[in-house]
Amino acid sequence: MLTGALTLSAAALTGCGVRLEDDAPNIPFVPQRDPIPGEAVLLAVLGALGASEEQHADARAGRLRDALVEAQVPEKLLDDAQAPAAGAETVAAFEGAVRDCGPGLLRLVGRITATQRIITDGRTKPLWTPAGTTPWKAGEVAADALRATRAAVYALDLIAARSSDRFARSVRAASEELQGIVTRQTTAAGKDAPAATLGYDIPHDLTAARAKQLGKQSFQRLLAAYADGLAGLGDDREAALEVTQWMVTAERVSRKRFPLEVPELYGEKPSDS
């Protein structure tokens, strides 16, 4: 009778769709978890940040980990996240995370990627995908970035006009470099490109110290404006990657004239704005 009962139990389970093998993939009524969008590359990015010795890399890893926990990625997967084996694979992971992550993670992942690009600029620059040349799907986001860049250019031109000859030449060169981004952003915005603003609310009585402060704040605001735009690019990931390149360019332009402290993530607004 016991043998018959076991046979009946096995038959009943098989009839319900349950396989008794150890590798049975599907058991009815046991929830199956689907990976979140871009999970594999996000874990690779987490592993890369965890293994990095760059400044604030552990803090960036913490921010990403918290976001992935909130997205219900299992702790075991987070604990086991491994860094890619080579520089090119690391770049591919960061770019893949921007392309594939869910829209709710895009602003954070984009800022993490921009920061990675900035702090490793000299070592990994050739490996990153070049910026695009076509209008964006979200032209209004490019238009907002264009407004921010024009405001930064205005501030730089004002600082140059109030500075000594040598520093003025350097600041004008920075303004000219940003003009290259203005040109590209005008194309990206397409029909949404705004008319040029004639002036901005910027103090004109600049001492040398206030000019330096204004320069730093202008670049901080610019980086923050670019970062804010990432949230609106869920349907255009190539544009999101281009934003990370704009952030790299803006930080590089600022470095010689108005060097910024390395933050946990680039794209924070200045404290007084």
N, C-alpha and C positions, 0 to 999 in steps of 0.2 A: 504493500500500500504506500509506503514511503517513496519508493521508486516511481510509482505512478503519480504521486503528488508532485514530485520534482519535475517529471516530464510535463505535467499539466501546467505547472508554473512557467516553465521555459516556453511552452507553446503559447501561453497567454501573453507573455511579455513580447515574444516574437510577433504575435498577432497585433500588438499595439504599436509596432514599429520600433521596438527597442532591440538593439543588437547587444549580445552579451560579450562580444569580444572587447579586449582592453582598449582598442583604438576606436571604439564606436563613436562617431562624430556627433550624432544628434540624439538627444534623449528628450522625449516629449515633456513639456511643462518645466524644463530646466532652461532659464533664459540664456540665449546666446548673445554675446557682445560683438557688435560691429565696430571696427576701428574708426576713430574720428578721421575726418579728411586730412590727408597729409601726415598721418601718424608716424609712419616710418621715418620720414625726413625730419620731422619735429624731434623725434627721439635721437636722431643722429646729431641734430643741432644741440640738444641738451647734453649729449655726450661730449661734443666738441667744447662746449662752454665749461663743462665740469673738468675737462682735462687741460684747459687753457691756463697759462700763467699771466695773461694780459690783465691789466688793471681793471678791477671791478668785474672780472669774468664770473666770479662766484655769485655776485649779486644778480647779474643777468641770468645766470642759470637758475637762481632762486625764483626770479620773476616768471620765467618760463615754466618751471616746475609747478609753481602755484596755479598758473593758468591751465596746465594740463591736468592737474588734480581736479580743478573745478570742472573741467570738461569730462571728468570721470575716466581718465586713463588710469589703469591699475598701478598701484604703487610699485608692484614687482617689476613692471616694465620700465618705470622711471628709474628705479634703483639699478637696473641692468643696462641702462642706456650706454652705448659705446661710441667713442669718437671715431670718425672716419679715419682711414689709414693714411691718407695723403692730403696735401694742400688742395689739389684740384677736386678731390672728393668732398672736402670740407666746404669749398665754395659751392659745389653742386648741391650740397645738402641745404645750405642757407638759401640759395636761390630756389631750390625745390620747395622749401618751406613757405616762401612767399607765394609761390605759384599755387600751392596745393592746400594750404591751411584753410580752415573755415573762416568766413567773413568776420566773425567775432574776435578772432585771434590776429587778424591782419595788421592792425595798427601796432600791436606789440611785436609781432614777428618782423614786420617791416623795420621798426626802430632797432631791434636787435641786429638785423642784417645790416642796416646802415652803420651802426656802431662797429660791427665786425669789419666792414669795409674800411671805415675810417682808421681804426687802430692798426690794421694790417695793410694799409694802402701801398706802402713801398714793396711789400713782399708778394702780394697777391693780385695787384692791379691787372696784369694781363689776363687773369683767369675769369674775370667777371664779364657777364654778357654786356655788350655795348648798349647805350641808350637807343631808343627807337627814333623814327623820323616821321611817323604818321600821326594824324589827329587821334586823340583819345576817344574812347566811348563816353567817358564822363568829362566832357569839355569844361564843365563848370568847376571841376576840381582843379584842372590846370589853370583856369582863369583866376581862382583864388590864390594859387601859387604865384602866378604872374603879378598880381597886385602886391603880394608880399615882397617879391624880388625888386619890383620897381621902388617900393618904399625904402628898401635897403640901399639901392643905388642912389636914391635921393639923399639919404643920410650920409653916405660916403662922399658924395659930391660936395655937400655942405661942409663936412669935416675937412676935405681937401682945401676948400676955399678959405678956411680959418686956420690953416696949419702952415708951418715953415716949409720952405721949398722942397727939402729932401723928403720929408714925411708926406707932403702933399703929392709928390710924384708917385710914391708907393701906394697911397690911398686911391689915386686916380687909376692906377694899374689894376687895383682890386675891383674898382667900379667897372672897368672895361671887361674884366673876366666875368663878372656877373651879367654883363650885357649879352654874353653868349647864351646864358641860361634864359634871359628874357626872350631872345629870338626863338629858341626852341619852345618855350612855354607858349608863345604866341601861336606857333604852329599846332601844338598839342591842344590848345583851347579851341582852335578853329573858329566857328561862328560865335562862340561864347567869349572870345577875347574881349576884354573891356577896353574902353578908351583910356588914354593916359591921364593920370591925375596930375593936376597942375601944381599941387603943393601938399605938404603934410605937416601935422602938428608936431614940430620938432623945435626945440630951443635954439635960437640963432646966436645967443651970447655964449659962445663956447670957449672955455679955457682949455689948455692942453689936457688937463686931467679929465675934464668933462667930455672932451672929444674922445678920449680913449674909452671912457665909460659908455658913451653913446655908441661907439663902434662895436664894442662887445655886445651890448644889448641888442643892437641891430642884427647881428649875426645869430644871437640866441633866438630872437623872435623869428628870424627867417627859418632856422632849422625847425622850430616849433610849428610854424605854419606848414612846412612841408610834411612834418610828421602827422599833423592833424588831417591832412588830405588823404592819408592812407586809408582811413576808415571808409571813404567813399569810393574805393577802387576794387571792391569785391568782384565786380564783373570785368575787370581789366587788369589782370595780374602783370602783364608786361609793363603797363603804366606804373604799377606799384614798384616794380623793380627799378624803373627809371627814376622814381622819386628817391630811392636809396642812393642812386648815383648823384642826383642833385644835392643831397645832403653831404655826400663826400666832397663834392666840388666846393660847396659853400664853406665847409670847415677848412678845407685846404686854403681857400682864398683868405680866410680870416687869420690863419696861423701866423703869417709873417707880420701882420700889422696889429691884430687884436686877438692874441692867442687866448683860447678858451680852456678852462680846466676840463680835464677828462671826466665826464659824469658817468654814472651807471649806464645811462642810455642817453644818447643825443636826441634832442627834440623836446627838452623841458623848457617851459617858458621862464624868462628871467623873473626873479622874485618880486621885483617892483612893478611888473607890468600887469 
